[in-house]
Amino acid sequence: MAATPIDPRVADVHHAAMMNFGGNAHSAQHSVGAAAQAAMDEGAASICQALNIHADEFSFTPGASAALWLAVEDAIARASNGPVRIAATTVEHPALLSALQNAERSGRLELSFVPVDTVASPRLDEMEVVLARGVDLLCTMAANNEVGTLSDLHAISELANRYGARHLIDASQAAGRLDPSSIPFADLLIVSGAKVYGPRRIGALIGRLCPHARQLGHDVFGSPDAPAAVAFAHAVSLRRDERQSDEARIMSMRDKLEAQLVEMVPGLVVNGSQQRLSGCLHVSTPHIAGEAVVARLWGQVAVSTGAACQSGVPGPSHVLSAMGVADWVADGAVRIGIGKFNTEEDIDHAADLIGAALNAEPMRRSA
């Protein structure tokens, strides 16, 4: 799912916090800094309460990608006898995969991948095989950021516990969208302000870090953004209170748009599982490349062919490749996100525009 627009109520809180908490939260020698730190502590407690999490530690970060990197560095720092052993599903966020692969190339970790099935759901049988060989950290997503498929987190958590692996859950897409009971306790949990109608440049890594990782986060990220943390907490609280009604309406609009596009576009394929994020619609057309659809809709409807982190990267989405889809499905993929500020009128208008774009002339293929 794409980043959400900021809720005006959250923007108001953010503005007020910038006026009220202008001090450096790391400056403990004066009351202005202490007030900023107290506001961040209150925000962290509010987020945990809203997500029904009992956390030993809470670290605000400059976004979810930064939190993913810090989680990898924490695992590496914990290893005392050789490279740390980390397993991740093949459809993890590009930011995590990049951090893992960079560390693997430098010899700082041993990386194993867990394959997924045709709807991007982790293969639990293959996961158990990987865990049985010995894994220090298991990395999984609560919901896939491209096709929206929900993971069976309770089953995954049980496997991680059985084989003694620490468990990292990237809940960036799911927090504030799913019932908190569907996201079990994990050693490390990542949430994002950009996915809960909050500020863009803030996230959180919830869970205990080793001393080296805590210091590394301080050294690399610098002083925390107290106003953004306050606004982030308010955004998560709003999602707790409004999630159920919002997500039901979003799902209804998603299903309406899906039905209209399926009717309008012959051969259209809906990618991912039926058990997916309510606002996620990921389709493939046999008629035109996804990049051409995006270009045709420029300035009219905001759609994409994959994750924002992969914009401009040639080749098919790594998620679709991991799912083993046909070439035309990967080539003709379009990612559509629906949110709480969309209306029924938006959906009808978007269906006309997207349907026309998806129904363009067939793609020319070499013999």
Secondary structure per residue as TSV (DSSP state, phi and psi in degrees):
chain	resnum	aa	ss	phi	psi
A	1	M	-	360.0	141.5
A	2	A	-	-72.9	168.2
A	3	A	-	-62.2	144.8
A	4	T	-	-90.3	148.6
A	5	P	-	-67.0	148.2
A	6	I	-	-70.5	136.5
A	7	D	-	-69.1	130.5
A	8	P	H	-54.2	-33.0
A	9	R	H	-67.2	-35.4
A	10	V	H	-70.3	-39.4
A	11	A	H	-60.4	-39.1
A	12	D	H	-63.2	-44.1
A	13	V	H	-63.6	-40.4
A	14	H	H	-61.5	-44.9
A	15	H	H	-61.8	-45.7
A	16	A	H	-62.6	-40.0
A	17	A	H	-65.9	-35.1
A	18	M	H	-64.5	-31.6
A	19	M	H	-77.6	-34.0
A	20	N	H	-94.3	-25.3
A	21	F	-	-126.0	64.0
A	22	G	-	-85.7	-4.3
A	23	G	S	-81.1	165.1
A	24	N	-	-82.7	119.4
A	25	A	T	-63.8	-16.3
A	26	H	T	-87.5	-4.0
A	27	S	-	-93.0	94.6
A	28	A	T	-87.8	-0.1
A	29	Q	T	-91.0	1.4
A	30	H	S	-144.6	161.4
A	31	S	H	-68.9	-28.3
A	32	V	H	-66.2	-43.3
A	33	G	H	-67.6	-39.7
A	34	A	H	-63.1	-36.5
A	35	A	H	-66.3	-39.7
A	36	A	H	-64.3	-42.5
A	37	Q	H	-64.9	-40.7
A	38	A	H	-63.1	-38.1
A	39	A	H	-65.7	-38.5
A	40	M	H	-68.0	-40.6
A	41	D	H	-62.4	-41.7
A	42	E	H	-65.5	-38.5
A	43	G	H	-64.1	-42.3
A	44	A	H	-61.7	-43.7
A	45	A	H	-63.9	-38.0
A	46	S	H	-65.3	-41.5
A	47	I	H	-63.7	-44.8
A	48	C	H	-62.3	-40.9
A	49	Q	H	-64.9	-43.3
A	50	A	H	-64.8	-34.0
A	51	L	T	-94.2	2.7
A	52	N	T	58.1	48.4
A	53	I	-	-115.7	135.2
A	54	H	-	-108.5	101.1
A	55	A	-	-107.6	141.4
A	56	D	S	-75.3	-36.0
A	57	E	-	-142.8	159.4
A	58	F	E	-146.1	124.8
A	59	S	E	-123.3	116.3
A	60	F	E	-74.2	140.3
A	61	T	E	-131.7	166.0
A	62	P	S	-78.5	40.3
A	63	G	S	125.9	168.6
A	64	A	H	-69.4	-34.9
A	65	S	H	-61.7	-40.5
A	66	A	H	-64.6	-38.0
A	67	A	H	-65.7	-39.3
A	68	L	H	-62.8	-44.4
A	69	W	H	-61.0	-42.9
A	70	L	H	-66.2	-35.7
A	71	A	H	-62.7	-39.4
A	72	V	H	-65.4	-44.0
A	73	E	H	-64.5	-34.5
A	74	D	H	-63.0	-44.2
A	75	A	H	-63.3	-41.1
A	76	I	H	-64.1	-42.4
A	77	A	H	-66.3	-25.9
A	78	R	H	-76.1	-21.2
A	79	A	-	-72.6	126.1
A	80	S	-	-108.1	-23.3
A	81	N	S	-122.5	81.1
A	82	G	S	86.2	-178.5
A	83	P	S	-60.7	142.6
A	84	V	E	-69.1	146.7
A	85	R	E	-101.1	116.3
A	86	I	E	-122.3	136.7
A	87	A	E	-118.4	141.6
A	88	A	E	-144.1	151.5
A	89	T	E	-73.4	157.8
A	90	T	T	-73.3	-6.0
A	91	V	T	-113.0	19.1
A	92	E	S	-63.6	165.7
A	93	H	-	-61.3	143.1
A	94	P	H	-54.5	-31.8
A	95	A	H	-64.2	-40.2
A	96	L	H	-70.7	-46.0
A	97	L	H	-59.9	-38.8
A	98	S	H	-64.4	-45.0
A	99	A	H	-62.3	-41.9
A	100	L	H	-66.4	-46.5
A	101	Q	H	-70.2	-34.8
A	102	N	H	-63.8	-43.0
A	103	A	H	-68.8	-34.3
A	104	E	H	-65.7	-41.7
A	105	R	H	-62.7	-30.8
A	106	S	T	-88.5	5.0
A	107	G	T	77.6	18.6
A	108	R	S	-93.5	-8.2
A	109	L	E	-154.6	160.4
A	110	E	E	-109.5	121.1
A	111	L	E	-108.8	132.3
A	112	S	E	-122.8	145.9
A	113	F	E	-111.1	142.2
A	114	V	E	-104.8	119.4
A	115	P	-	-70.8	164.7
A	116	V	B	-119.6	167.6
A	117	D	-	-89.5	-167.0
A	118	T	T	-72.1	-8.5
A	119	V	T	-113.2	11.7
A	120	A	S	77.3	21.7
A	121	S	-	-91.3	131.7
A	122	P	B	-56.8	137.9
A	123	R	-	-79.0	106.0
A	124	L	H	-65.7	-33.5
A	125	D	H	-64.8	-41.7
A	126	E	H	-71.2	-33.5
A	127	M	H	-62.3	-41.1
A	128	E	H	-65.6	-37.6
A	129	V	H	-60.9	-44.1
A	130	V	H	-65.5	-45.5
A	131	L	H	-63.3	-35.9
A	132	A	H	-64.9	-23.4
A	133	R	T	-79.5	-10.7
A	134	G	-	107.0	112.2
A	135	V	-	-137.5	133.9
A	136	D	S	-86.5	-38.4
A	137	L	E	-137.3	129.1
A	138	L	E	-107.3	126.3
A	139	C	E	-110.4	122.7
A	140	T	E	-139.0	161.0
A	141	M	E	-103.0	146.5
A	142	A	S	-73.1	-38.8
A	143	A	B	-148.2	138.3
A	144	N	-	-69.7	139.1
A	145	N	T	-78.4	-11.6
A	146	E	T	-103.7	-58.7
A	147	V	T	-95.6	-8.9
A	148	G	-	83.6	0.9
A	149	T	B	-58.0	134.0
A	150	L	B	-88.2	135.4
A	151	S	-	-85.7	151.8
A	152	D	-	-81.5	79.4
A	153	L	H	-66.0	-33.4
A	154	H	H	-66.3	-40.7
A	155	A	H	-67.7	-40.0
A	156	I	H	-65.3	-42.9
A	157	S	H	-61.5	-39.5
A	158	E	H	-63.5	-39.7
A	159	L	H	-66.3	-43.1
A	160	A	H	-60.3	-43.3
A	161	N	H	-65.1	-40.2
A	162	R	H	-61.9	-36.8
A	163	Y	T	-102.8	10.1
A	164	G	T	70.4	27.9
A	165	A	-	-95.7	137.3
A	166	R	E	-65.3	149.1
A	167	H	E	-123.4	123.6
A	168	L	E	-105.4	124.2
A	169	I	E	-112.1	119.7
A	170	D	E	-85.2	99.2
A	171	A	-	-100.7	21.6
A	172	S	T	-54.0	-44.7
A	173	Q	T	-78.8	-27.4
A	174	A	T	-95.4	-34.7
A	175	A	T	-60.6	129.3
A	176	G	T	86.3	-8.2
A	177	R	T	-113.9	-31.7
A	178	L	S	-106.8	156.5
A	179	D	-	-58.6	130.0
A	180	P	G	-54.3	-26.5
A	181	S	G	-66.7	-17.3
A	182	S	G	-82.7	-7.7
A	183	I	S	-113.7	103.0
A	184	P	-	-72.6	170.0
A	185	F	-	-60.0	138.4
A	186	A	-	-136.0	159.0
A	187	D	S	-63.7	-37.9
A	188	L	E	-136.8	135.7
A	189	L	E	-134.3	135.3
A	190	I	E	-115.9	132.4
A	191	V	E	-129.9	161.0
A	192	S	E	-134.4	133.2
A	193	G	G	-66.4	-30.5
A	194	A	G	-70.5	-11.9
A	195	K	G	-107.7	0.7
A	196	V	T	-123.1	28.9
A	197	Y	T	63.4	33.2
A	198	G	S	-115.7	-167.3
A	199	P	-	-62.3	150.6
A	200	R	S	-70.8	-49.5
A	201	R	S	-96.7	50.0
A	202	I	-	-151.1	142.9
A	203	G	E	-147.6	-172.1
A	204	A	E	-148.2	143.1
A	205	L	E	-113.7	109.4
A	206	I	E	-101.2	121.3
A	207	G	S	138.5	169.9
A	208	R	-	-80.1	127.0
A	209	L	-	-104.1	151.8
A	210	C	-	-73.8	160.3
A	211	P	H	-54.8	-40.2
A	212	H	H	-62.0	-43.6
A	213	A	H	-66.4	-39.4
A	214	R	H	-60.5	-44.9
A	215	Q	H	-67.0	-38.6
A	216	L	H	-62.3	-44.1
A	217	G	H	-59.0	-42.1
A	218	H	H	-62.9	-44.8
A	219	D	H	-67.7	-39.6
A	220	V	H	-85.2	-43.6
A	221	F	H	-84.7	-23.5
A	222	G	-	74.9	-155.4
A	223	S	S	-67.4	136.3
A	224	P	-	-72.4	156.6
A	225	D	-	-94.8	93.1
A	226	A	H	-62.6	-45.4
A	227	P	H	-59.1	-41.4
A	228	A	H	-64.5	-37.7
A	229	A	H	-63.6	-41.6
A	230	V	H	-63.2	-44.4
A	231	A	H	-67.2	-39.6
A	232	F	H	-57.9	-46.4
A	233	A	H	-61.8	-40.3
A	234	H	H	-65.3	-39.5
A	235	A	H	-61.5	-43.8
A	236	V	H	-65.8	-37.6
A	237	S	H	-64.2	-39.2
A	238	L	H	-64.5	-38.6
A	239	R	H	-65.9	-36.7
A	240	R	H	-59.5	-44.0
A	241	D	H	-78.1	-29.3
A	242	E	H	-116.6	-4.5
A	243	R	H	-54.2	-49.6
A	244	Q	H	-60.6	-48.9
A	245	S	H	-71.1	-39.4
A	246	D	H	-63.3	-47.4
A	247	E	H	-68.2	-32.7
A	248	A	H	-64.9	-41.8
A	249	R	H	-69.1	-40.1
A	250	I	H	-62.5	-43.8
A	251	M	H	-61.9	-40.0
A	252	S	H	-61.7	-42.4
A	253	M	H	-68.4	-39.2
A	254	R	H	-60.3	-46.4
A	255	D	H	-65.0	-35.1
A	256	K	H	-65.7	-46.5
A	257	L	H	-64.1	-41.4
A	258	E	H	-59.8	-46.8
A	259	A	H	-62.5	-40.4
A	260	Q	H	-65.4	-43.0
A	261	L	H	-68.7	-39.7
A	262	V	H	-61.0	-38.4
A	263	E	H	-71.2	-36.0
A	264	M	H	-81.8	-29.1
A	265	V	S	-116.0	105.5
A	266	P	T	-60.2	135.2
A	267	G	T	78.9	5.4
A	268	L	-	-63.7	138.6
A	269	V	E	-116.2	135.0
A	270	V	E	-97.2	121.7
A	271	N	-	-91.9	152.5
A	272	G	S	93.1	-174.5
A	273	S	-	-91.6	159.0
A	274	Q	S	-66.8	-25.9
A	275	Q	S	-88.1	84.4
A	276	R	B	-140.3	171.7
A	277	L	-	-57.1	141.6
A	278	S	T	-62.5	-31.2
A	279	G	T	-97.0	10.3
A	280	C	E	-100.8	125.4
A	281	L	E	-133.8	112.6
A	282	H	E	-121.2	115.2
A	283	V	E	-126.0	161.7
A	284	S	E	-133.0	136.6
A	285	T	-	-111.1	143.3
A	286	P	S	-83.2	-0.4
A	287	H	S	-96.7	-24.3
A	288	I	S	-160.0	150.1
A	289	A	-	-66.3	145.8
A	290	G	H	-58.2	-38.9
A	291	E	H	-60.1	-36.6
A	292	A	H	-69.6	-35.4
A	293	V	H	-62.9	-45.7
A	294	V	H	-58.3	-43.0
A	295	A	H	-65.2	-40.6
A	296	R	H	-64.6	-29.6
A	297	L	T	-95.5	2.3
A	298	W	T	-54.9	127.4
A	299	G	T	81.0	-2.2
A	300	Q	T	-114.6	-52.4
A	301	V	S	-136.0	132.0
A	302	A	-	-86.6	104.5
A	303	V	-	-129.5	171.6
A	304	S	B	-147.9	174.6
A	305	T	S	-101.7	-9.0
A	306	G	S	-174.8	-162.9
A	307	A	-	-66.4	148.9
A	308	A	G	-58.1	-35.6
A	309	C	G	-63.4	-19.0
A	310	Q	G	-102.6	5.5
A	311	S	T	-57.0	130.2
A	312	G	T	85.6	-6.4
A	313	V	-	-82.6	123.0
A	314	P	-	-69.1	155.8
A	315	G	S	94.5	169.7
A	316	P	S	-71.7	160.7
A	317	S	-	-57.0	138.2
A	318	H	H	-65.8	-26.1
A	319	V	H	-67.9	-48.7
A	320	L	H	-65.7	-36.0
A	321	S	H	-62.9	-42.5
A	322	A	H	-65.3	-30.9
A	323	M	H	-74.9	-15.0
A	324	G	T	73.4	33.2
A	325	V	-	-74.5	163.0
A	326	A	-	-64.4	157.9
A	327	D	H	-58.1	-41.6
A	328	W	H	-68.6	-29.2
A	329	V	H	-67.4	-42.0
A	330	A	H	-68.3	-41.0
A	331	D	H	-69.0	-35.5
A	332	G	T	-98.7	21.6
A	333	A	E	-79.1	140.0
A	334	V	E	-137.1	132.4
A	335	R	E	-106.6	123.2
A	336	I	E	-122.5	130.5
A	337	G	E	-116.4	138.4
A	338	I	-	-122.0	136.9
A	339	G	-	-131.1	-177.8
A	340	K	T	-67.1	-21.7
A	341	F	T	-91.6	-2.4
A	342	N	-	-75.9	154.7
A	343	T	-	-122.1	168.8
A	344	E	H	-60.7	-36.5
A	345	E	H	-64.4	-39.2
A	346	D	H	-58.6	-43.5
A	347	I	H	-64.1	-45.1
A	348	D	H	-62.7	-42.9
A	349	H	H	-66.6	-43.1
A	350	A	H	-63.8	-38.5
A	351	A	H	-60.2	-42.6
A	352	D	H	-63.3	-46.2
A	353	L	H	-69.4	-47.6
A	354	I	H	-67.8	-41.3
A	355	G	H	-59.0	-42.1
A	356	A	H	-65.4	-41.5
A	357	A	H	-66.0	-39.8
A	358	L	H	-71.2	-20.2
A	359	N	T	-95.8	21.3
A	360	A	S	-69.0	-176.5
A	361	E	S	-60.6	147.3
A	362	P	-	-58.7	150.6
A	363	M	-	-68.8	139.1
A	364	R	-	-85.8	130.6
A	365	R	-	-121.3	144.5
A	366	S	-	-72.3	151.1
A	367	A	-	-68.6	360.0
